[in-house]
Amino acid sequence: MDLADALTALGRPAALVPAHQADPLGQSNAVHGLIALTRNVNDRSILRTDHGGIGALAHGARHAAIGLIGSYRHFVPPGVSGRGKTDDRSPRLFVRPLMDWFTAATIAGWTTDRVNLRCHLECCRGQGLDRFFDPRHDAEAVIHNRFTPKQLADDILDAPTHERAYRFRQLCLEALDHYGPMGKLSMITEPKRQLNQWALA
């Protein structure tokens, strides 16, 4: 019996918590597997996830919970160590034009016009994301990470149900165009596998 059959046999709402030492939805075919579950199992939620939870909502999931910090976005199975940036303790920020999370130190090192690095939501009011490299703005970084995924979710869920998956896929396709050199030729930003999978979903 596969996972979809097992969850259906429960006859009650199901919550999924993807687990991996890095990005659970970055694994081969993970996004396609999640989409299949959301389409074939009623009353399914995805918990402890990143912006991929919004993709799950776009494909019919009932509920998704996005962690505000990295350890709440990716559940690491017991006995396995996570693979974070141990040499970079600056806050991770959701960069909507890139549809992914980057550390403030990484963003502060970019000198590019490929992507708009100013946030125009109420949380930031047009200020640059590089300011979060300064630890004095750590509390504001948390607020930014509340507002930006919420706005993304609103943009997806405000669409008619039959258009949500298409809209999320288009945002991911547009994001792919912003990757590449971020200033110096040696500073190349590559899209993660999760983004590539959502763009093809």
Accessible surface in RSA format (square Angstrom, percent):
REM  Atomic radii and reference values for relative SASA: ProtOr
REM  Chains: A
REM  Algorithm: Lee & Richards
REM  Probe-radius: 1.40
REM  Slices: 20
REM RES _ NUM      All-atoms   Total-Side   Main-Chain    Non-polar    All polar
REM                ABS   REL    ABS   REL    ABS   REL    ABS   REL    ABS   REL
RES MET A   1   178.88  92.6  91.34  60.4  87.54 208.4  92.96  79.0  85.92 113.8
RES ASP A   2    89.06  62.4  75.81  75.5  13.25  31.3  45.64 107.4  43.42  43.3
RES LEU A   3    98.09  54.6  87.76  62.8  10.34  26.0  91.14  64.0   6.95  18.7
RES ALA A   4    20.71  19.0  19.20  29.6   1.50   3.4  19.45  27.4   1.26   3.3
RES ASP A   5    76.38  53.5  72.47  72.1   3.91   9.3  11.89  28.0  64.49  64.3
RES ALA A   6    40.55  37.3  35.65  55.0   4.90  11.1  37.02  52.1   3.53   9.3
RES LEU A   7    20.62  11.5  18.65  13.3   1.98   5.0  18.65  13.1   1.98   5.3
RES THR A   8    83.43  59.3  69.07  70.0  14.37  34.2  69.94  93.9  13.49  20.4
RES ALA A   9    75.24  69.2  35.77  55.2  39.47  89.8  48.00  67.6  27.23  72.1
RES LEU A  10    97.62  54.4  79.40  56.8  18.22  45.8  83.33  58.5  14.29  38.5
RES GLY A  11    70.76  87.3   0.00   N/A  70.76  87.3  37.33 102.4  33.43  74.9
RES ARG A  12   166.28  69.8 151.57  77.3  14.71  35.0  46.25  63.2 120.02  72.7
RES PRO A  13   100.29  73.1  84.17  76.7  16.12  58.6  84.53  69.8  15.76  97.9
RES ALA A  14     8.90   8.2   1.98   3.0   6.93  15.8   7.89  11.1   1.01   2.7
RES ALA A  15    60.85  56.0  30.59  47.2  30.27  68.8  30.59  43.1  30.27  80.2
RES LEU A  16    29.65  16.5  27.72  19.8   1.93   4.9  29.65  20.8   0.00   0.0
RES VAL A  17    68.49  45.1  44.85  40.6  23.65  57.0  45.26  39.3  23.24  63.0
RES PRO A  18    28.52  20.8  16.12  14.7  12.40  45.1  28.26  23.3   0.26   1.6
RES ALA A  19    45.32  41.7  18.32  28.3  27.01  61.4  18.32  25.8  27.01  71.5
RES HIS A  20    47.22  25.8  44.39  30.9   2.83   7.2  29.91  30.8  17.32  20.1
RES GLN A  21    57.28  32.0  52.02  38.0   5.27  12.5   2.28   4.9  55.00  41.7
RES ALA A  22    25.10  23.1  17.00  26.2   8.10  18.4  23.73  33.4   1.36   3.6
RES ASP A  23    20.82  14.6  20.60  20.5   0.22   0.5  16.27  38.3   4.55   4.5
RES PRO A  24    15.46  11.3   8.54   7.8   6.92  25.1   9.64   8.0   5.82  36.1
RES LEU A  25     9.28   5.2   9.28   6.6   0.00   0.0   9.28   6.5   0.00   0.0
RES GLY A  26     4.39   5.4   0.00   N/A   4.39   5.4   4.29  11.8   0.09   0.2
RES GLN A  27    52.13  29.1  52.13  38.1   0.00   0.0  27.46  58.5  24.66  18.7
RES SER A  28    95.15  80.4  66.83  89.2  28.32  65.2  49.67 105.8  45.48  63.7
RES ASN A  29    99.03  68.3  92.13  89.0   6.90  16.6  21.45  51.6  77.58  75.0
RES ALA A  30    25.68  23.6  11.18  17.3  14.50  33.0  22.14  31.2   3.54   9.4
RES VAL A  31     0.00   0.0   0.00   0.0   0.00   0.0   0.00   0.0   0.00   0.0
RES HIS A  32    74.08  40.5  67.45  46.9   6.63  17.0  41.89  43.2  32.19  37.5
RES GLY A  33    35.85  44.2   0.00   N/A  35.85  44.2  33.60  92.2   2.25   5.0
RES LEU A  34    11.67   6.5   8.43   6.0   3.24   8.1  10.17   7.1   1.49   4.0
RES ILE A  35    11.48   6.5  11.48   8.6   0.00   0.0  11.48   8.3   0.00   0.0
RES ALA A  36    47.09  43.3  42.25  65.2   4.85  11.0  47.07  66.3   0.03   0.1
RES LEU A  37    22.38  12.5  22.33  16.0   0.05   0.1  22.38  15.7   0.00   0.0
RES THR A  38     2.27   1.6   2.24   2.3   0.03   0.1   2.24   3.0   0.03   0.0
RES ARG A  39   155.62  65.3 121.32  61.8  34.30  81.7  45.26  61.9 110.35  66.9
RES ASN A  40    98.15  67.7  72.70  70.3  25.46  61.3  18.66  44.9  79.49  76.8
RES VAL A  41     4.29   2.8   2.72   2.5   1.57   3.8   3.51   3.0   0.78   2.1
RES ASN A  42   122.41  84.4 113.65 109.8   8.76  21.1  23.86  57.4  98.55  95.3
RES ASP A  43    43.08  30.2  41.03  40.8   2.05   4.8   2.72   6.4  40.35  40.2
RES ARG A  44    33.51  14.1  33.51  17.1   0.00   0.0   2.58   3.5  30.93  18.7
RES SER A  45    20.24  17.1  19.21  25.6   1.03   2.4   4.32   9.2  15.92  22.3
RES ILE A  46     2.07   1.2   2.07   1.5   0.00   0.0   2.07   1.5   0.00   0.0
RES LEU A  47    57.17  31.8  57.17  40.9   0.00   0.0  57.17  40.2   0.00   0.0
RES ARG A  48    86.83  36.5  78.17  39.8   8.67  20.6  24.93  34.1  61.90  37.5
RES THR A  49     5.02   3.6   3.84   3.9   1.18   2.8   1.45   1.9   3.57   5.4
RES ASP A  50     5.37   3.8   5.35   5.3   0.02   0.0   0.96   2.3   4.40   4.4
RES HIS A  51     6.12   3.3   6.12   4.3   0.00   0.0   3.15   3.2   2.96   3.4
RES GLY A  52     0.00   0.0   0.00   N/A   0.00   0.0   0.00   0.0   0.00   0.0
RES GLY A  53     0.00   0.0   0.00   N/A   0.00   0.0   0.00   0.0   0.00   0.0
RES ILE A  54     1.27   0.7   1.27   0.9   0.00   0.0   1.27   0.9   0.00   0.0
RES GLY A  55     0.00   0.0   0.00   N/A   0.00   0.0   0.00   0.0   0.00   0.0
RES ALA A  56     0.27   0.2   0.13   0.2   0.14   0.3   0.27   0.4   0.00   0.0
RES LEU A  57    24.27  13.5  20.85  14.9   3.42   8.6  20.85  14.6   3.42   9.2
RES ALA A  58     6.83   6.3   0.00   0.0   6.83  15.5   0.00   0.0   6.83  18.1
RES HIS A  59    14.43   7.9   3.06   2.1  11.36  29.1   6.83   7.0   7.59   8.8
RES GLY A  60    37.43  46.2   0.00   N/A  37.43  46.2  27.49  75.4   9.94  22.3
RES ALA A  61    10.61   9.8   1.15   1.8   9.46  21.5   1.15   1.6   9.46  25.1
RES ARG A  62   169.43  71.1 139.05  70.9  30.39  72.3  53.88  73.6 115.55  70.0
RES HIS A  63    88.62  48.4  86.03  59.8   2.59   6.6  60.87  62.7  27.75  32.3
RES ALA A  64    21.62  19.9   1.17   1.8  20.45  46.5   1.17   1.7  20.45  54.2
RES ALA A  65    38.83  35.7  33.83  52.2   4.99  11.4  38.83  54.7   0.00   0.0
RES ILE A  66    48.53  27.6  22.66  16.9  25.87  62.4  23.49  16.9  25.04  68.0
RES GLY A  67     9.24  11.4   0.00   N/A   9.24  11.4   8.52  23.4   0.72   1.6
RES LEU A  68    57.92  32.3  52.66  37.7   5.27  13.2  52.66  37.0   5.27  14.2
RES ILE A  69    84.95  48.3  82.14  61.2   2.80   6.8  84.95  61.2   0.00   0.0
RES GLY A  70    32.48  40.0   0.00   N/A  32.48  40.0  21.32  58.5  11.16  25.0
RES SER A  71    66.32  56.0  51.44  68.6  14.88  34.3  51.96 110.6  14.36  20.1
RES TYR A  72   122.78  57.3 121.96  69.4   0.82   2.1  75.73  56.9  47.05  58.0
RES ARG A  73     7.23   3.0   6.31   3.2   0.92   2.2   0.21   0.3   7.02   4.3
RES HIS A  74    51.01  27.9  47.67  33.1   3.34   8.5  33.57  34.6  17.44  20.3
RES PHE A  75    63.40  31.7  63.40  39.3   0.00   0.0  63.40  38.4   0.00   0.0
RES VAL A  76    45.55  30.0  32.26  29.2  13.28  32.0  32.26  28.0  13.28  36.0
RES PRO A  77    39.77  29.0  38.19  34.8   1.58   5.7  38.24  31.6   1.53   9.5
RES PRO A  78   121.45  88.5  93.01  84.8  28.44 103.4 104.62  86.4  16.83 104.6
RES GLY A  79    90.79 112.0   0.00   N/A  90.79 112.0  44.64 122.5  46.15 103.4
RES VAL A  80    67.58  44.5  50.76  46.0  16.81  40.5  55.48  48.2  12.10  32.8
RES SER A  81    88.70  75.0  75.31 100.5  13.38  30.8  50.83 108.2  37.87  53.0
RES GLY A  82    45.29  55.9   0.00   N/A  45.29  55.9  14.62  40.1  30.67  68.7
RES ARG A  83   148.48  62.3 117.50  59.9  30.98  73.8  57.83  79.0  90.65  54.9
RES GLY A  84    56.26  69.4   0.00   N/A  56.26  69.4  33.62  92.3  22.65  50.7
RES LYS A  85    98.36  48.0  84.51  51.9  13.85  33.0  61.21  55.1  37.14  39.6
RES THR A  86   108.49  77.2  92.73  94.0  15.76  37.6  63.50  85.3  44.99  68.0
RES ASP A  87   136.41  95.6  95.78  95.3  40.63  96.1  49.01 115.3  87.40  87.2
RES ASP A  88    26.50  18.6  15.47  15.4  11.03  26.1  13.47  31.7  13.03  13.0
RES ARG A  89   203.95  85.6 169.92  86.6  34.02  81.0  76.15 104.1 127.80  77.5
RES SER A  90    22.20  18.8   6.72   9.0  15.47  35.6  12.71  27.1   9.49  13.3
RES PRO A  91    35.47  25.8  24.29  22.1  11.18  40.6  35.45  29.3   0.02   0.1
RES ARG A  92    77.01  32.3  69.23  35.3   7.78  18.5  22.19  30.3  54.82  33.2
RES LEU A  93     0.00   0.0   0.00   0.0   0.00   0.0   0.00   0.0   0.00   0.0
RES PHE A  94     0.51   0.3   0.00   0.0   0.51   1.3   0.00   0.0   0.51   1.5
RES VAL A  95     0.59   0.4   0.02   0.0   0.57   1.4   0.59   0.5   0.00   0.0
RES ARG A  96    65.09  27.3  60.51  30.8   4.58  10.9  32.60  44.6  32.49  19.7
RES PRO A  97    44.30  32.3  32.56  29.7  11.74  42.7  42.91  35.4   1.39   8.7
RES LEU A  98     0.00   0.0   0.00   0.0   0.00   0.0   0.00   0.0   0.00   0.0
RES MET A  99     1.97   1.0   1.88   1.2   0.09   0.2   1.47   1.3   0.50   0.7
RES ASP A 100     9.95   7.0   9.95   9.9   0.00   0.0   0.56   1.3   9.39   9.4
RES TRP A 101    10.88   4.4  10.56   5.1   0.32   0.7  10.56   5.6   0.32   0.5
RES PHE A 102    19.67   9.8  18.02  11.2   1.65   4.3  19.67  11.9   0.00   0.0
RES THR A 103     2.76   2.0   1.84   1.9   0.92   2.2   1.84   2.5   0.92   1.4
RES ALA A 104     0.00   0.0   0.00   0.0   0.00   0.0   0.00   0.0   0.00   0.0
RES ALA A 105    34.05  31.3  22.64  34.9  11.41  26.0  23.27  32.8  10.79  28.6
RES THR A 106    38.19  27.2  27.34  27.7  10.86  25.9  31.82  42.7   6.37   9.6
RES ILE A 107     1.42   0.8   0.00   0.0   1.42   3.4   0.00   0.0   1.42   3.9
RES ALA A 108    43.06  39.6  16.47  25.4  26.60  60.5  17.30  24.4  25.77  68.3
RES GLY A 109    35.09  43.3   0.00   N/A  35.09  43.3  28.01  76.9   7.08  15.9
RES TRP A 110    15.29   6.1   1.99   1.0  13.30  31.2   0.15   0.1  15.14  24.6
RES THR A 111   103.59  73.7  82.50  83.6  21.09  50.3  79.13 106.3  24.46  37.0
RES THR A 112    34.98  24.9   3.71   3.8  31.27  74.5  10.85  14.6  24.13  36.5
RES ASP A 113   143.06 100.2 111.47 110.9  31.59  74.7  46.39 109.2  96.67  96.4
RES ARG A 114    90.64  38.1  72.98  37.2  17.66  42.0  27.59  37.7  63.06  38.2
RES VAL A 115     6.53   4.3   0.00   0.0   6.53  15.7   2.33   2.0   4.20  11.4
RES ASN A 116    83.61  57.7  67.00  64.7  16.61  40.0  35.03  84.3  48.58  47.0
RES LEU A 117    32.05  17.9  27.52  19.7   4.53  11.4  27.53  19.3   4.52  12.2
RES ARG A 118   139.49  58.6 129.21  65.9  10.29  24.5  30.70  42.0 108.80  65.9
RES CYS A 119    10.77   8.1   4.88   5.4   5.89  13.8   8.54  21.6   2.23   2.4
RES HIS A 120   128.14  70.0  97.51  67.8  30.63  78.3  74.24  76.5  53.90  62.7
RES LEU A 121    49.80  27.7  47.03  33.6   2.78   7.0  49.64  34.9   0.16   0.4
RES GLU A 122   114.72  65.9  97.39  73.7  17.33  41.3  30.30  58.6  84.42  68.9
RES CYS A 123    26.05  19.7   0.27   0.3  25.78  60.6   5.96  15.1  20.09  21.7
RES CYS A 124     0.42   0.3   0.22   0.2   0.20   0.5   0.20   0.5   0.22   0.2
RES ARG A 125   181.46  76.2 151.14  77.0  30.31  72.2  63.31  86.5 118.15  71.6
RES GLY A 126    15.68  19.3   0.00   N/A  15.68  19.3  10.18  27.9   5.50  12.3
RES GLN A 127    82.72  46.3  80.14  58.6   2.58   6.1  29.86  63.6  52.86  40.1
RES GLY A 128    14.56  18.0   0.00   N/A  14.56  18.0   9.07  24.9   5.49  12.3
RES LEU A 129     6.11   3.4   6.01   4.3   0.10   0.2   6.01   4.2   0.10   0.3
RES ASP A 130    78.42  54.9  72.26  71.9   6.15  14.6  13.73  32.3  64.68  64.5
RES ARG A 131    34.66  14.6  23.38  11.9  11.28  26.9  34.41  47.0   0.25   0.2
RES PHE A 132     0.15   0.1   0.00   0.0   0.15   0.4   0.00   0.0   0.15   0.4
RES PHE A 133   114.76  57.4 106.54  66.0   8.22  21.4 106.54  64.6   8.22  23.5
RES ASP A 134    37.69  26.4  32.64  32.5   5.05  11.9  22.49  52.9  15.20  15.2
RES PRO A 135   101.06  73.7  89.99  82.0  11.07  40.2  91.90  75.9   9.16  56.9
RES ARG A 136   204.91  86.0 171.13  87.2  33.78  80.4  83.04 113.5 121.87  73.9
RES HIS A 137    49.26  26.9  49.09  34.1   0.17   0.4  30.73  31.7  18.53  21.6
RES ASP A 138    66.20  46.4  64.03  63.7   2.17   5.1  29.38  69.1  36.82  36.7
RES ALA A 139    75.01  69.0  64.05  98.8  10.96  24.9  71.04 100.0   3.97  10.5
RES GLU A 140    62.05  35.6  60.23  45.6   1.83   4.4  28.68  55.5  33.37  27.2
RES ALA A 141     1.19   1.1   1.17   1.8   0.02   0.0   1.19   1.7   0.00   0.0
RES VAL A 142    54.37  35.8  53.81  48.7   0.56   1.3  54.28  47.2   0.08   0.2
RES ILE A 143    71.02  40.4  71.02  52.9   0.00   0.0  71.02  51.1   0.00   0.0
RES HIS A 144     0.63   0.3   0.63   0.4   0.00   0.0   0.63   0.6   0.00   0.0
RES ASN A 145     7.62   5.3   5.42   5.2   2.20   5.3   0.00   0.0   7.62   7.4
RES ARG A 146   133.74  56.2 123.47  62.9  10.27  24.5  41.28  56.4  92.46  56.0
RES PHE A 147    71.34  35.7  69.44  43.0   1.90   5.0  70.40  42.7   0.94   2.7
RES THR A 148     7.08   5.0   6.01   6.1   1.07   2.5   6.83   9.2   0.25   0.4
RES PRO A 149     8.07   5.9   7.42   6.8   0.65   2.3   7.80   6.4   0.26   1.6
RES LYS A 150   126.21  61.6 118.87  72.9   7.34  17.5  95.67  86.1  30.54  32.5
RES GLN A 151    64.11  35.9  63.22  46.2   0.90   2.1  10.93  23.3  53.18  40.3
RES LEU A 152     0.00   0.0   0.00   0.0   0.00   0.0   0.00   0.0   0.00   0.0
RES ALA A 153    17.05  15.7  17.05  26.3   0.00   0.0  17.05  24.0   0.00   0.0
RES ASP A 154    46.58  32.6  45.85  45.6   0.73   1.7   9.70  22.8  36.88  36.8
RES ASP A 155    40.94  28.7  38.12  37.9   2.82   6.7  12.66  29.8  28.28  28.2
RES ILE A 156     0.00   0.0   0.00   0.0   0.00   0.0   0.00   0.0   0.00   0.0
RES LEU A 157    67.29  37.5  57.09  40.8  10.19  25.6  57.09  40.1  10.19  27.4
RES ASP A 158   118.34  82.9  84.88  84.5  33.46  79.1  29.48  69.4  88.86  88.6
RES ALA A 159     4.42   4.1   0.00   0.0   4.42  10.1   1.90   2.7   2.52   6.7
RES PRO A 160    66.43  48.4  53.91  49.1  12.52  45.5  66.09  54.6   0.33   2.1
RES THR A 161   103.18  73.4  91.79  93.1  11.39  27.1  66.69  89.6  36.48  55.2
RES HIS A 162   152.37  83.3 117.25  81.5  35.11  89.8  98.27 101.3  54.09  62.9
RES GLU A 163    67.13  38.5  66.03  50.0   1.10   2.6  19.26  37.2  47.87  39.1
RES ARG A 164    54.14  22.7  54.14  27.6   0.00   0.0   1.15   1.6  53.00  32.1
RES ALA A 165    20.93  19.2  20.26  31.3   0.67   1.5  20.26  28.5   0.67   1.8
RES TYR A 166   121.87  56.9 120.39  68.5   1.48   3.9  84.87  63.8  37.00  45.6
RES ARG A 167    92.97  39.0  91.12  46.4   1.85   4.4  22.44  30.7  70.53  42.7
RES PHE A 168     0.96   0.5   0.96   0.6   0.00   0.0   0.96   0.6   0.00   0.0
RES ARG A 169    64.68  27.2  64.10  32.7   0.58   1.4  11.15  15.2  53.53  32.4
RES GLN A 170    56.03  31.3  56.03  41.0   0.00   0.0  12.47  26.5  43.56  33.0
RES LEU A 171    34.91  19.4  32.48  23.2   2.43   6.1  32.48  22.8   2.43   6.5
RES CYS A 172     1.11   0.8   1.11   1.2   0.00   0.0   0.00   0.0   1.11   1.2
RES LEU A 173    68.79  38.3  64.73  46.3   4.06  10.2  64.99  45.6   3.80  10.2
RES GLU A 174    94.40  54.2  91.80  69.4   2.61   6.2  39.99  77.4  54.41  44.4
RES ALA A 175     1.13   1.0   0.32   0.5   0.81   1.8   0.82   1.2   0.32   0.8
RES LEU A 176    48.09  26.8  35.53  25.4  12.55  31.6  35.56  25.0  12.53  33.7
RES ASP A 177   110.35  77.3  90.30  89.9  20.05  47.4  28.26  66.5  82.09  81.9
RES HIS A 178    54.49  29.8  54.22  37.7   0.27   0.7  35.22  36.3  19.27  22.4
RES TYR A 179    13.27   6.2   5.66   3.2   7.61  19.8   5.99   4.5   7.28   9.0
RES GLY A 180    13.31  16.4   0.00   N/A  13.31  16.4  13.14  36.1   0.17   0.4
RES PRO A 181    53.01  38.6  51.21  46.7   1.80   6.5  51.21  42.3   1.80  11.2
RES MET A 182     0.02   0.0   0.00   0.0   0.02   0.0   0.00   0.0   0.02   0.0
RES GLY A 183    34.40  42.4   0.00   N/A  34.40  42.4  10.77  29.5  23.63  52.9
RES LYS A 184   141.52  69.0 132.57  81.3   8.95  21.3  85.78  77.2  55.74  59.4
RES LEU A 185   156.55  87.2 142.34 101.8  14.21  35.7 142.57 100.1  13.98  37.6
RES SER A 186   104.99  88.7  66.75  89.1  38.25  88.1  57.17 121.7  47.82  67.0
RES MET A 187    55.00  28.5  49.32  32.6   5.68  13.5  53.41  45.4   1.59   2.1
RES ILE A 188    81.43  46.3  55.16  41.1  26.28  63.3  55.16  39.7  26.28  71.3
RES THR A 189    17.03  12.1  12.21  12.4   4.82  11.5  10.93  14.7   6.10   9.2
RES GLU A 190   124.13  71.3 109.09  82.5  15.03  35.8  52.40 101.3  71.73  58.6
RES PRO A 191    33.65  24.5  21.62  19.7  12.04  43.8  21.62  17.8  12.04  74.8
RES LYS A 192    87.80  42.8  81.30  49.9   6.50  15.5  79.76  71.8   8.04   8.6
RES ARG A 193   143.44  60.2 139.25  71.0   4.18  10.0  59.16  80.8  84.28  51.1
RES GLN A 194     4.89   2.7   4.86   3.6   0.03   0.1   2.51   5.3   2.38   1.8
RES LEU A 195     1.91   1.1   1.43   1.0   0.48   1.2   1.59   1.1   0.32   0.9
RES ASN A 196    54.87  37.8  54.33  52.5   0.54   1.3  19.68  47.4  35.19  34.0
RES GLN A 197    21.30  11.9  20.05  14.7   1.25   3.0  19.41  41.3   1.89   1.4
RES TRP A 198     2.03   0.8   1.47   0.7   0.56   1.3   1.47   0.8   0.56   0.9
RES ALA A 199     3.55   3.3   1.17   1.8   2.38   5.4   1.17   1.6   2.38   6.3
RES LEU A 200   143.23  79.8 115.17  82.4  28.06  70.5 118.29  83.1  24.94  67.1
RES ALA A 201    24.59  22.6   0.52   0.8  24.06  54.7  22.09  31.1   2.50   6.6
END  Absolute sums over single chains surface
CHAIN  1 A    10806.8       8597.5       2209.3       6099.6       4707.2
END  Absolute sums over all chains
TOTAL         10806.8       8597.5       2209.3       6099.6       4707.2
